[in-house]
Each structure stands twice: as C-alpha cells, then as structure tokens.
C-alpha cells in the first residue's frame, strides 16, 4: 500500500526464466510524436517538417529514436517484469529508421537471469509493419523486490 492505495508490482526475479517472451503491437501516430517533441523541446526538423525531409534521403519525417526507447521502457515498466522495475543499462542499434504512422511490433526475450544480483537481461527487437527491423539491443533490468512493511505510524503526518 502506498498512502492507503494498493499498488500492483511486477514479477519478482524468482518468477522470471530464460526464454520468457513478451510481445506487443502498437501504432505510432502524430499525437505520440507531438507529445514527445513538446516534452523534450526537440526541434529537429527530421521529426515533423515534411518540406525539410522531402529534401533528404529519408523523403519523409521519421520517428525520434528516443521514442522507441521510451516505448521499450514502457513495456518493461508496465508488463515485464512490470511496475517496480528499474532499468540498469541499455545497448541498442537502429538498423532502419521508423516513419510516422507506423505499426510496430515490440519483442522482449529473457536471455539471462541472475537471481543473486536481482538482474534480468532482455534481448529486444522492434519491427515495423513491413518487417523492417528498426531497433535491436539488450536491456538489463532489476525487477521489483518485495516491499518491506511500513510501520503503522509512517503516514501520521499526511
């Protein structure tokens, strides 16, 4: 419980095994890109200006790479291992760019699980609707640990 509200936590390390898979599909639209650009104050014309990108080798706006990382982290924090997880490190490559209005498929697979260190390593891959690989990599994650019970008076001042 946190301030009297029950919070869901993700999977503890003892429930995670090498070979576990998680896959999800998602659509990226203008709203997603505009939210990212607004939050980050990123003004790269490659992400939104059609007239600019038409003059480049890409021909049309691309999705910011850091958005793909954000979607990947969201899968980890919402689904596997889930709430309470902490990302420890990330190593990714972007073999292809991703264009606006893409449908993507995110795949996470557990490739290592160190119970003593409470650390899980995922391989990850994101492909678009044309099966173009737009992200590959590895992410090290510390899954949630069981919470210590709080003393009854912990929230007396709230």
Short mmCIF file of the C-alpha atoms (twelve columns), coordinates in Angstrom:
data_MODEL
# 
_entry.id   MODEL 
# 
loop_
_atom_site.group_PDB 
_atom_site.id 
_atom_site.type_symbol 
_atom_site.label_atom_id 
_atom_site.label_alt_id 
_atom_site.label_comp_id 
_atom_site.label_asym_id 
_atom_site.label_seq_id 
_atom_site.Cartn_x 
_atom_site.Cartn_y 
_atom_site.Cartn_z 
_atom_site.pdbx_PDB_model_num 
ATOM 1   C CA . UNK A 1   0.000  0.000   0.000   1 
ATOM 2   C CA . UNK A 2   1.149  3.492   -0.780  1 
ATOM 3   C CA . UNK A 3   -0.743 6.250   1.009   1 
ATOM 4   C CA . UNK A 4   -3.583 3.825   1.607   1 
ATOM 5   C CA . UNK A 5   -3.842 2.726   -2.042  1 
ATOM 6   C CA . UNK A 6   -2.913 -0.743  -3.138  1 
ATOM 7   C CA . UNK A 7   -0.305 -0.680  -5.932  1 
ATOM 8   C CA . UNK A 8   0.437  -3.521  -8.290  1 
ATOM 9   C CA . UNK A 9   4.052  -4.599  -8.516  1 
ATOM 10  C CA . UNK A 10  5.638  -6.615  -11.274 1 
ATOM 11  C CA . UNK A 11  7.174  -10.055 -11.288 1 
ATOM 12  C CA . UNK A 12  9.871  -10.865 -8.780  1 
ATOM 13  C CA . UNK A 13  13.078 -12.453 -10.062 1 
ATOM 14  C CA . UNK A 14  12.059 -15.926 -8.884  1 
ATOM 15  C CA . UNK A 15  9.185  -15.943 -11.407 1 
ATOM 16  C CA . UNK A 16  11.336 -14.993 -14.409 1 
ATOM 17  C CA . UNK A 17  13.133 -17.566 -16.554 1 
ATOM 18  C CA . UNK A 18  15.481 -17.526 -19.511 1 
ATOM 19  C CA . UNK A 19  13.333 -17.890 -22.627 1 
ATOM 20  C CA . UNK A 20  10.331 -15.942 -21.302 1 
ATOM 21  C CA . UNK A 21  8.843  -13.810 -24.106 1 
ATOM 22  C CA . UNK A 22  6.723  -10.687 -24.204 1 
ATOM 23  C CA . UNK A 23  5.336  -9.236  -27.428 1 
ATOM 24  C CA . UNK A 24  3.062  -6.278  -28.091 1 
ATOM 25  C CA . UNK A 25  1.852  -4.283  -31.090 1 
ATOM 26  C CA . UNK A 26  1.475  -0.520  -31.106 1 
ATOM 27  C CA . UNK A 27  0.585  2.216   -33.573 1 
ATOM 28  C CA . UNK A 28  2.576  5.449   -33.657 1 
ATOM 29  C CA . UNK A 29  0.621  8.498   -34.742 1 
ATOM 30  C CA . UNK A 30  1.116  12.269  -34.832 1 
ATOM 31  C CA . UNK A 31  -0.164 12.694  -31.275 1 
ATOM 32  C CA . UNK A 32  2.606  10.475  -29.895 1 
ATOM 33  C CA . UNK A 33  5.301  12.351  -31.790 1 
ATOM 34  C CA . UNK A 34  3.935  15.779  -30.851 1 
ATOM 35  C CA . UNK A 35  3.793  14.820  -27.163 1 
ATOM 36  C CA . UNK A 36  7.434  13.694  -27.303 1 
ATOM 37  C CA . UNK A 37  8.522  16.860  -29.123 1 
ATOM 38  C CA . UNK A 38  6.655  19.041  -26.646 1 
ATOM 39  C CA . UNK A 39  8.116  17.297  -23.608 1 
ATOM 40  C CA . UNK A 40  11.670 17.167  -24.916 1 
ATOM 41  C CA . UNK A 41  11.714 20.538  -26.699 1 
ATOM 42  C CA . UNK A 42  13.435 18.698  -29.543 1 
ATOM 43  C CA . UNK A 43  13.273 20.854  -32.671 1 
ATOM 44  C CA . UNK A 44  14.939 18.524  -35.174 1 
ATOM 45  C CA . UNK A 45  13.131 19.092  -38.498 1 
ATOM 46  C CA . UNK A 46  13.652 15.397  -39.348 1 
ATOM 47  C CA . UNK A 47  10.816 14.555  -36.970 1 
ATOM 48  C CA . UNK A 48  7.998  16.798  -38.157 1 
ATOM 49  C CA . UNK A 49  8.759  19.013  -41.160 1 
ATOM 50  C CA . UNK A 50  7.650  17.358  -44.381 1 
ATOM 51  C CA . UNK A 51  9.089  20.135  -46.570 1 
ATOM 52  C CA . UNK A 52  12.510 19.633  -44.993 1 
ATOM 53  C CA . UNK A 53  12.560 15.839  -45.048 1 
ATOM 54  C CA . UNK A 54  11.472 15.741  -48.709 1 
ATOM 55  C CA . UNK A 55  14.899 17.198  -49.490 1 
ATOM 56  C CA . UNK A 56  16.727 14.440  -47.571 1 
ATOM 57  C CA . UNK A 57  17.412 10.806  -48.370 1 
ATOM 58  C CA . UNK A 58  14.584 9.840   -45.993 1 
ATOM 59  C CA . UNK A 59  11.910 11.671  -48.040 1 
ATOM 60  C CA . UNK A 60  9.501  11.947  -45.083 1 
ATOM 61  C CA . UNK A 61  9.571  12.576  -41.313 1 
ATOM 62  C CA . UNK A 62  10.964 9.882   -39.067 1 
ATOM 63  C CA . UNK A 63  10.108 8.858   -35.521 1 
ATOM 64  C CA . UNK A 64  12.688 10.053  -32.960 1 
ATOM 65  C CA . UNK A 65  14.861 7.144   -31.878 1 
ATOM 66  C CA . UNK A 66  14.494 8.027   -28.216 1 
ATOM 67  C CA . UNK A 67  10.738 7.485   -28.585 1 
ATOM 68  C CA . UNK A 68  11.448 3.866   -29.438 1 
ATOM 69  C CA . UNK A 69  13.500 3.574   -26.254 1 
ATOM 70  C CA . UNK A 70  10.582 5.111   -24.355 1 
ATOM 71  C CA . UNK A 71  8.155  2.566   -25.805 1 
ATOM 72  C CA . UNK A 72  10.568 -0.229  -24.931 1 
ATOM 73  C CA . UNK A 73  10.941 1.044   -21.352 1 
ATOM 74  C CA . UNK A 74  7.179  1.362   -21.076 1 
ATOM 75  C CA . UNK A 75  6.797  -2.336  -21.950 1 
ATOM 76  C CA . UNK A 76  9.329  -3.244  -19.275 1 
ATOM 77  C CA . UNK A 77  7.800  -0.991  -16.628 1 
ATOM 78  C CA . UNK A 78  4.170  -1.886  -17.381 1 
ATOM 79  C CA . UNK A 79  4.432  -5.534  -18.362 1 
ATOM 80  C CA . UNK A 80  7.727  -7.440  -17.871 1 
ATOM 81  C CA . UNK A 81  8.965  -7.516  -15.186 1 
ATOM 82  C CA . UNK A 82  6.476  -4.702  -14.568 1 
ATOM 83  C CA . UNK A 83  5.863  -1.959  -12.009 1 
ATOM 84  C CA . UNK A 84  8.701  -1.506  -9.548  1 
ATOM 85  C CA . UNK A 85  11.392 -2.419  -12.109 1 
ATOM 86  C CA . UNK A 86  14.489 -0.296  -12.631 1 
ATOM 87  C CA . UNK A 87  16.362 -0.100  -15.942 1 
ATOM 88  C CA . UNK A 88  20.084 -0.630  -15.276 1 
ATOM 89  C CA . UNK A 89  21.569 -0.338  -18.768 1 
ATOM 90  C CA . UNK A 90  20.608 -0.290  -22.411 1 
ATOM 91  C CA . UNK A 91  22.533 -1.027  -25.582 1 
ATOM 92  C CA . UNK A 92  20.595 -0.585  -28.808 1 
ATOM 93  C CA . UNK A 93  21.149 -0.212  -32.528 1 
ATOM 94  C CA . UNK A 94  18.816 1.305   -35.105 1 
ATOM 95  C CA . UNK A 95  19.291 -0.634  -38.382 1 
ATOM 96  C CA . UNK A 96  16.474 1.308   -40.114 1 
ATOM 97  C CA . UNK A 97  14.543 4.495   -39.416 1 
ATOM 98  C CA . UNK A 98  10.891 4.346   -38.482 1 
ATOM 99  C CA . UNK A 99  8.430  6.548   -40.335 1 
ATOM 100 C CA . UNK A 100 5.331  8.247   -38.990 1 
ATOM 101 C CA . UNK A 101 2.058  6.284   -38.776 1 
ATOM 102 C CA . UNK A 102 3.914  3.014   -38.282 1 
ATOM 103 C CA . UNK A 103 2.530  -0.103  -36.712 1 
ATOM 104 C CA . UNK A 104 5.295  -1.637  -34.650 1 
ATOM 105 C CA . UNK A 105 5.834  -4.994  -33.004 1 
ATOM 106 C CA . UNK A 106 7.953  -4.996  -29.835 1 
ATOM 107 C CA . UNK A 107 9.514  -8.259  -28.696 1 
ATOM 108 C CA . UNK A 108 11.365 -8.829  -25.414 1 
ATOM 109 C CA . UNK A 109 13.033 -12.124 -24.548 1 
ATOM 110 C CA . UNK A 110 14.802 -13.021 -21.311 1 
ATOM 111 C CA . UNK A 111 18.319 -14.148 -22.246 1 
ATOM 112 C CA . UNK A 112 19.912 -14.081 -18.771 1 
ATOM 113 C CA . UNK A 113 18.613 -14.101 -15.227 1 
ATOM 114 C CA . UNK A 114 20.929 -13.517 -12.251 1 
ATOM 115 C CA . UNK A 115 18.948 -14.185 -9.086  1 
ATOM 116 C CA . UNK A 116 21.763 -13.180 -6.731  1 
ATOM 117 C CA . UNK A 117 22.178 -9.779  -8.391  1 
ATOM 118 C CA . UNK A 118 18.406 -9.408  -8.987  1 
ATOM 119 C CA . UNK A 119 19.141 -8.659  -12.641 1 
ATOM 120 C CA . UNK A 120 17.443 -9.774  -15.848 1 
ATOM 121 C CA . UNK A 121 18.838 -9.255  -19.345 1 
ATOM 122 C CA . UNK A 122 16.388 -8.922  -22.218 1 
ATOM 123 C CA . UNK A 123 17.143 -9.047  -25.899 1 
ATOM 124 C CA . UNK A 124 14.813 -6.742  -27.744 1 
ATOM 125 C CA . UNK A 125 13.673 -6.179  -31.260 1 
ATOM 126 C CA . UNK A 126 11.222 -3.723  -32.773 1 
ATOM 127 C CA . UNK A 127 9.951  -4.202  -36.325 1 
ATOM 128 C CA . UNK A 128 7.533  -2.137  -38.382 1 
ATOM 129 C CA . UNK A 129 4.542  -3.322  -40.397 1 
ATOM 130 C CA . UNK A 130 6.849  -4.122  -43.349 1 
ATOM 131 C CA . UNK A 131 9.044  -6.334  -41.117 1 
ATOM 132 C CA . UNK A 132 11.857 -3.780  -41.223 1 
ATOM 133 C CA . UNK A 133 13.944 -4.017  -38.050 1 
ATOM 134 C CA . UNK A 134 14.090 -0.534  -36.511 1 
ATOM 135 C CA . UNK A 135 15.664 -1.401  -33.143 1 
ATOM 136 C CA . UNK A 136 17.704 -4.283  -31.738 1 
ATOM 137 C CA . UNK A 137 19.508 -4.488  -28.454 1 
ATOM 138 C CA . UNK A 138 19.817 -5.619  -24.867 1 
ATOM 139 C CA . UNK A 139 18.367 -4.136  -21.700 1 
ATOM 140 C CA . UNK A 140 19.438 -5.003  -18.158 1 
ATOM 141 C CA . UNK A 141 16.672 -4.631  -15.607 1 
ATOM 142 C CA . UNK A 142 16.355 -5.009  -11.862 1 
ATOM 143 C CA . UNK A 143 12.889 -6.480  -11.236 1 
ATOM 144 C CA . UNK A 144 10.925 -5.299  -8.211  1 
ATOM 145 C CA . UNK A 145 11.759 -6.737  -4.823  1 
ATOM 146 C CA . UNK A 146 9.189  -7.475  -2.152  1 
ATOM 147 C CA . UNK A 147 8.445  -4.315  -0.212  1 
ATOM 148 C CA . UNK A 148 9.370  -4.015  3.417   1 
ATOM 149 C CA . UNK A 149 6.345  -3.469  5.640   1 
ATOM 150 C CA . UNK A 150 5.908  0.136   6.773   1 
ATOM 151 C CA . UNK A 151 5.471  0.974   10.426  1 
ATOM 152 C CA . UNK A 152 1.890  1.862   11.312  1 
ATOM 153 C CA . UNK A 153 2.840  5.470   12.063  1 
ATOM 154 C CA . UNK A 154 4.689  6.022   8.742   1 
ATOM 155 C CA . UNK A 155 1.967  8.299   7.332   1 
ATOM 156 C CA . UNK A 156 0.812  10.024  10.507  1 
ATOM 157 C CA . UNK A 157 1.746  13.454  9.098   1 
ATOM 158 C CA . UNK A 158 -0.268 13.018  5.889   1 
# 
